[in-house]
């Protein structure tokens, strides 16, 4: 059966923490790739409005690894309630998807 693939996204206050988390996930072979982008987030949390710079970590992996990735991120994440969401990758180049398989 052909593997299914996902992109997991999580955010961090500091770029260094995003880089460290991506490195740990790579070392554990849970992801094939992590990309970090600077973003500005606006949200309500515990009755207060926030607007601040964050770092979005986008991770590519196999769908079957989601649960392990989620627990790993929660274990290493400094936020009380981190964003951890995933979207299914509907299509991708076969070479890239094969690389995800080889890397994880």
C-alpha positions as CSV (number, residue, x, y, z in Angstrom):
1,X,0.0,0.0,0.0
2,X,1.3,3.4,-0.9
3,X,2.2,5.7,2.0
4,X,0.2,8.8,2.8
5,X,2.0,12.1,3.6
6,X,1.3,15.1,5.8
7,X,2.6,18.5,6.6
8,X,2.6,19.3,10.4
9,X,2.8,22.9,11.5
10,X,3.7,24.2,14.9
11,X,4.9,27.6,16.1
12,X,7.6,28.9,18.5
13,X,8.5,32.1,20.2
14,X,12.2,31.7,19.4
15,X,13.8,30.6,16.1
16,X,16.5,28.7,18.1
17,X,13.8,26.5,19.7
18,X,12.2,25.8,16.3
19,X,15.6,24.8,14.9
20,X,16.4,22.6,17.9
21,X,13.0,20.8,17.6
22,X,13.4,20.3,13.9
23,X,16.9,18.9,14.5
24,X,15.7,16.5,17.2
25,X,12.9,15.3,14.9
26,X,15.3,14.8,12.0
27,X,17.7,12.8,14.3
28,X,14.8,10.6,15.4
29,X,13.9,10.1,11.7
30,X,10.4,11.3,12.4
31,X,10.5,13.9,9.6
32,X,12.2,14.3,6.3
33,X,12.3,18.1,6.4
34,X,11.6,21.1,8.5
35,X,11.1,24.7,7.2
36,X,11.1,27.7,9.4
37,X,9.3,31.0,8.5
38,X,8.9,34.2,10.5
39,X,5.3,35.1,11.0
40,X,3.1,37.5,13.0
41,X,0.3,35.8,15.0
42,X,-2.8,37.4,16.6
43,X,-4.8,35.3,19.0
44,X,-6.7,35.2,22.3
45,X,-5.4,33.0,25.1
46,X,-6.6,32.9,28.7
47,X,-8.7,36.0,28.3
48,X,-6.0,38.2,26.8
49,X,-5.3,39.3,23.2
50,X,-1.8,38.8,21.9
51,X,0.0,39.9,18.7
52,X,3.6,38.8,18.4
53,X,6.3,37.5,16.1
54,X,6.5,33.8,16.0
55,X,8.4,31.1,14.0
56,X,6.3,28.6,12.0
57,X,7.9,25.2,11.8
58,X,6.5,23.2,8.9
59,X,7.4,19.5,8.9
60,X,7.0,16.9,6.1
61,X,6.5,13.3,7.1
62,X,4.4,10.1,6.6
63,X,0.9,10.2,8.0
64,X,1.5,7.1,10.1
65,X,4.1,9.1,12.1
66,X,1.7,11.9,13.2
67,X,0.9,10.5,16.7
68,X,4.6,10.0,17.5
69,X,5.5,13.5,16.1
70,X,2.7,15.1,18.1
71,X,3.9,13.5,21.4
72,X,7.5,14.4,20.6
73,X,6.6,18.0,19.9
74,X,4.5,18.3,23.1
75,X,7.4,16.9,25.1
76,X,9.9,19.4,23.8
77,X,7.6,22.5,23.3
78,X,7.7,25.4,25.7
79,X,4.1,26.5,25.1
80,X,1.3,25.4,27.4
81,X,-1.0,24.7,24.4
82,X,1.2,24.5,21.3
83,X,-0.3,24.6,17.8
84,X,0.1,21.2,16.4
85,X,-1.9,20.7,13.2
86,X,-1.5,18.5,10.2
87,X,-2.8,18.6,6.6
88,X,-2.8,15.7,4.2
89,X,-0.6,16.2,1.1
90,X,-2.9,15.3,-1.7
91,X,-0.2,15.2,-4.4
92,X,3.6,15.5,-4.7
93,X,6.4,14.6,-7.0
94,X,7.1,10.9,-6.7
95,X,10.8,11.6,-6.3
96,X,10.1,13.9,-3.3
97,X,7.7,11.5,-1.7
98,X,10.2,8.6,-2.1
99,X,12.7,10.8,-0.4
100,X,10.3,11.3,2.6
101,X,10.0,7.5,2.8
102,X,13.8,7.1,2.7
103,X,14.3,9.8,5.3
104,X,11.8,8.6,7.9
